[in-house]
């Protein structure tokens, strides 16, 4: 079994930026030459998140943010703000809910995803960020 780490960088916008990273993850797998295995896609940071969605404009530009605003609004005064005197409590809670890593299988050097399924990164911070995405690839 071989383990290889590949990375790529993103520049994000603040407040629920949703970025399709499927092609970058697929490229990371292809670089390894591994045929079958799994890839763990991870962002090191407590306000980013990794998930899958059908990447289409209505969902990306409106629905995800509207849903998250209902359960974890940005404008709420979180206790986190008092500790660090910043205002990204919602970003931390959104990351806690969605998670910073997801693992996906691949076969014949190709991600196994549903017809409309895409891997995406969600920026939950109140500031634009530079993010490094880590793809820990395990296979043979």
C-alpha positions in Angstrom: 0.0 0.0 0.0 1.4 3.4 -1.0 0.6 6.7 0.7 1.2 10.0 -1.1 0.3 13.6 -0.1 -0.6 16.1 -2.9 -1.7 19.7 -2.3 -3.2 22.6 -4.1 -4.0 26.1 -3.1 -7.2 28.2 -3.3 -8.0 31.9 -2.9 -11.4 32.3 -1.3 -14.0 35.0 -0.8 -15.6 35.6 2.6 -18.9 34.4 3.9 -19.9 31.0 2.4 -17.8 30.9 -0.8 -18.4 27.5 -2.4 -15.7 26.3 -4.7 -15.8 23.2 -6.9 -12.5 21.3 -6.4 -13.4 18.0 -8.1 -10.9 18.5 -10.9 -8.1 19.4 -8.6 -8.7 16.3 -6.5 -8.9 14.2 -9.6 -5.6 15.7 -10.8 -4.0 14.8 -7.5 -5.1 11.2 -7.9 -3.8 11.0 -11.5 -0.4 12.4 -10.5 0.2 9.5 -8.2 -0.3 6.8 -10.8 -2.2 4.7 -8.3 -5.0 2.6 -9.7 -7.3 1.9 -6.7 -7.6 3.4 -3.3 -9.0 6.3 -1.3 -8.3 10.0 -1.1 -8.8 12.0 2.0 -9.5 15.6 1.1 -8.6 17.9 4.0 -8.4 21.7 4.8 -6.1 22.6 7.7 -8.1 25.4 9.3 -11.1 25.7 11.7 -13.3 27.8 9.4 -13.1 25.8 6.1 -15.1 22.7 5.2 -15.1 19.9 2.6 -18.3 18.4 1.3 -20.1 17.1 -1.8 -23.0 18.8 -3.7 -24.5 19.0 -7.1 -22.6 22.1 -8.2 -25.2 24.3 -9.8 -25.8 28.0 -9.5 -29.0 28.1 -7.4 -27.5 25.7 -4.8 -24.1 27.4 -4.8 -25.1 31.0 -4.9 -28.3 30.9 -2.8 -29.5 27.7 -1.2 -26.5 26.7 0.8 -26.0 30.1 2.3 -29.7 30.5 3.0 -29.8 27.1 4.8 -26.7 27.8 6.9 -27.9 31.3 7.8 -31.0 29.8 9.3 -29.1 27.5 11.6 -25.8 29.3 12.1 -26.2 33.0 11.2 -23.1 35.2 10.8 -24.6 38.2 12.6 -25.2 36.4 15.9 -23.0 37.5 18.8 -21.2 34.3 19.6 -19.2 33.7 22.8 -16.2 33.0 20.6 -16.1 36.7 19.7 -15.5 37.7 23.3 -12.5 35.3 23.6 -10.6 36.4 20.5 -12.2 39.7 19.7 -12.9 38.5 16.1 -16.2 37.8 14.5 -15.9 34.4 12.9 -17.8 32.3 15.5 -20.3 31.3 12.8 -17.4 30.1 10.6 -16.1 27.9 13.3 -19.6 26.4 14.0 -20.2 25.8 10.3 -16.9 24.1 9.9 -17.7 22.0 13.0 -21.0 21.0 11.4 -19.8 20.3 7.9 -16.3 19.0 8.8 -12.8 19.7 7.5 -12.2 16.4 5.8 -14.0 13.9 3.5 -12.7 10.6 2.1 -13.6 9.3 -1.3 -12.8 6.1 -3.2 -11.2 5.9 -6.6 -11.0 3.0 -9.1 -8.9 2.9 -12.3 -7.4 6.2 -11.3 -10.8 8.0 -11.3 -12.8 9.3 -8.4 -16.0 7.4 -7.7 -18.7 10.0 -7.6 -22.4 10.1 -8.5 -23.5 11.6 -11.9 -23.9 15.1 -10.5 -21.8 14.8 -7.4 -18.9 17.2 -7.0 -16.3 17.7 -4.3 -16.4 21.2 -2.9 -14.7 23.5 -0.5 -16.7 26.0 1.7 -15.1 29.1 3.0 -17.0 30.0 6.2 -14.7 32.7 7.5 -15.7 36.4 7.5 -12.5 37.3 5.6 -11.1 36.0 2.2 -8.4 33.4 2.8 -5.6 31.6 1.1 -6.2 27.9 1.7 -4.1 24.8 1.1 -6.1 21.6 0.4 -4.4 18.4 1.3 -5.1 15.2 -0.6 -3.8 12.2 1.3 -4.0 9.4 -1.2 -3.7 5.7 -0.2 -3.8 3.0 -2.7 -2.0 0.6 -5.0 
